[in-house]
């Protein structure tokens, strides 16, 4: 097995806004996207391998407790966050 090697890209789109992307290309990853839109703050979208939080490729953020764990792991600090 080769070592883990995530790829990340950052670029400017046609509107001169920054865009970025990342992949999780190792076996057993549980990639999640955490979107946070606080009432009084900046919106953010973050990616994370949930396996790094739980230690299990079998655990997914499919219930309230795991969704809250995903949000806490991203340290967004927002009130109106959701996982996708």
C-alpha positions as semicolon CSV with decimal commas, in nm:
position;residue;x (nm);y (nm);z (nm)
1;X;0,000;0,000;0,000
2;X;0,122;0,346;-0,086
3;X;0,113;0,627;0,167
4;X;-0,178;0,868;0,195
5;X;-0,161;1,157;-0,048
6;X;-0,449;1,403;-0,056
7;X;-0,464;1,656;-0,336
8;X;-0,561;2,019;-0,285
9;X;-0,621;2,287;-0,547
10;X;-0,679;2,660;-0,512
11;X;-0,765;2,892;-0,801
12;X;-0,954;3,206;-0,902
13;X;-1,283;3,164;-1,088
14;X;-1,413;3,387;-1,368
15;X;-1,551;3,633;-1,111
16;X;-1,209;3,660;-0,944
17;X;-1,334;3,471;-0,636
18;X;-1,119;3,213;-0,465
19;X;-1,227;2,851;-0,505
20;X;-1,063;2,543;-0,361
21;X;-1,102;2,168;-0,370
22;X;-0,969;1,864;-0,187
23;X;-0,999;1,490;-0,220
24;X;-0,974;1,199;0,022
25;X;-0,814;0,922;-0,179
26;X;-0,719;0,664;0,082
27;X;-0,911;0,347;0,164
28;X;-1,172;0,364;0,435
29;X;-1,220;0,739;0,443
30;X;-1,556;0,888;0,540
31;X;-1,548;1,231;0,375
32;X;-1,802;1,482;0,504
33;X;-1,888;1,840;0,420
34;X;-1,983;2,075;0,702
35;X;-2,169;2,392;0,603
36;X;-2,208;2,673;0,855
37;X;-2,418;2,987;0,803
38;X;-2,418;3,183;1,129
39;X;-2,663;3,471;1,174
40;X;-2,387;3,718;1,265
41;X;-2,072;3,594;1,096
42;X;-1,908;3,457;0,788
43;X;-2,048;3,149;0,619
44;X;-1,809;2,861;0,568
45;X;-1,787;2,519;0,411
46;X;-1,529;2,270;0,540
47;X;-1,429;1,915;0,455
48;X;-1,313;1,648;0,694
49;X;-1,251;1,275;0,703
50;X;-1,495;1,167;0,975
51;X;-1,281;0,857;1,034
52;X;-1,012;1,086;1,178
53;X;-1,264;1,196;1,442
54;X;-1,424;0,862;1,530
55;X;-1,147;0,616;1,443
56;X;-1,396;0,405;1,248
57;X;-1,478;0,386;0,878
58;X;-1,814;0,236;0,982
59;X;-1,932;0,545;1,172
60;X;-2,104;0,811;0,965
61;X;-2,272;1,137;1,075
62;X;-2,625;0,996;1,040
63;X;-2,770;1,098;1,376
64;X;-2,784;1,412;1,586
65;X;-2,489;1,327;1,814
66;X;-2,253;1,247;1,525
67;X;-2,364;1,558;1,335
68;X;-2,282;1,771;1,639
69;X;-1,944;1,596;1,666
70;X;-1,873;1,682;1,300
71;X;-1,958;2,046;1,359
72;X;-1,746;2,061;1,674
73;X;-1,452;1,906;1,487
74;X;-1,463;2,185;1,231
75;X;-1,461;2,443;1,515
76;X;-1,694;2,669;1,317
77;X;-1,855;2,826;1,622
78;X;-2,171;2,900;1,422
79;X;-2,530;2,858;1,534
80;X;-2,698;2,744;1,212
81;X;-2,469;2,464;1,093
82;X;-2,564;2,153;0,903
83;X;-2,383;1,851;0,758
84;X;-2,432;1,748;0,398
